[in-house]
Amino acid sequence: MTAEKRALVFANGERIDLAAVREMIRPSDTLIAVDGGLSHVRRLGLEPALLIGDLDSVPPEEADRCRQNPGTRILQYPVHKDETDLELALLAAAREGCTRILVLAALGGRLDMTLANIFLLGLPELEGVDVRLEDGAEEVFLIRPGEQGREIEGQIGDRVSLLAWGGPAHGIRTGGLYYPLRGESLYPERTRGISNLMTENPAHVTLQAGLLICIHSRQAGLSHRPG
């Protein structure tokens, strides 16, 4: 059985629970700093395996420190480019064979950036990779059709919202949620999938066609930390 290769990607947002992140880090994790997200890694007393982006939010002395560290690789891109630094980081993690990616500090703050970060979950290069945006209180991830299903791990009473993304989502089946779906459809212009509640841990979601964005809001912060 192939071992899971997991990356923790630190974006440059301000919404991050460092105490919770410290508990979820494994020795085998690959730490990726996305431009100014380097500050989060440093506040944890760690060094990234990869620093990526245009580095416009990294003080020169911090970038030099990374260059002098043989354990840190730097991929620097021009400031004027078509991709955000986080998109480049996700593509790099996928190229390096990561099968699970936790993206930290990518929610909250600027609405345009938050939406863009969520939309990155749909990158074709990430199909088959378990990618979750995580801030300690909420996790956001994409559910694709044809999968065996996605588990939502948390506590009874946690809020779960399912949003059709890019068009209708059909054949949705859920388990462990207060309002069940039994092969039904959700539509992006309708609000039916908002604010469901977990009645079992874990809850399960599958679908036959379309895409779903799942937003899992923990009732007491990161009371159940992702492994």
Secondary structure, 3 states (H helix, E strand, C coil): CCCCCEEEEECCCCCCCHHHHHHHCCCCCEEEEEHHHHHHHHHCCCCCCEEEECCCCCCHHHHHHHHCCCCCEEEECCCCCCCCHHHHHHHHHHHCCCCEEEEECCCCCCHHHHHHHHHHHHCHHHCCCEEEEECCCEEEEEECCCCCCEEECCCCCCEEEEEECCCCEEEEEEECECCCCEEEEECCCCCCCCCEEECCCCEEEECCECCEEEEEECCCCCCCCCC
